[in-house]
């Protein structure tokens, strides 16, 4: 009988790089209809506040990485870096 071992490798580069007050767009809407959330807490868990109804939730970094579509604040920072020489 052969045994198969699966090696799960933790890759920190797959988790999102976030800052306080970043504006995130998630894949599915909140029941209030808003797709956009603001980062309110950083750590092992990420605190988010809905931009539509101000509801707050805590997600693990891994769960947020699955649910997140884009980081709107990061896109703005990258665009401003390209515009200024």
N, C-alpha and C positions, 0 to 999 in steps of 0.2 A: 504494500500500500504506500503510495507516494503522498507526501504532504506538500502543499503549496503555501508558501509564505508570501504575503503581500506587504511590501514596504511602503508606508505612507510617509511622504516627505513633506515637512512643513516648509512652505515657500513664503517668506514674508513679503516678497515683491508682488504677490497676488492681492494683498490686502490694500485697501485704498489709503492714500496719504491725505489726511484731513487736518484742517485747522478750525479753531473756534469761529463761529459765525459763517462758515461755508454754507452756500446754498446748493442743495442737492436735488436732483430730479430722480425719483424712483420709478420702477417699471410699472407698478400698478397704482391706481389712485387710492387715496384715503376715502372712506365713506362720504366725507364732505365734498369730494370731487377734486381736491387739490393733489397735484403730483409733486409739489415742491416742499422741501423740509429744510430747516436750519439746524446746524450742529450746535448743541448747547452744552455738551459734556464730552470730554475725551478721556480715554483710558482703555481698559480691557473691554468695557461696554461703551457704546457711543450713545449719547443722549440726543434725541431729535425732537424738534417742535414743528408741528404742521403749520405751514404758512397760511392755510385757509381758516382753521378753527382753533389754533393754538394748543391742540392736544399734544401731550408729551409722551414719548415712548423711549425705552432702552433696548438697543439691539447689540449683539456681539459684533465684533468687526467682521467676522466671517459671514454672518447673516446679512449684514449691511452690504458686503461685497456682492452677494447674490442678488439683492433687491435693487441695488443702485444702478441707474442708467448712465447718468453723467453728473459731474461736479461742475456746476455752472460758474462758481467762483474761481475754480482752477483755470477754466477756459478764459475767463476775463484776465487773469494774471498772465497767462501765456500770450494773449493778444497784446497786452500793454508792453510786455518785454520785447515783442517783435516790432512795435511801432517806435519805441525810443531807442536811438542808437547808442 
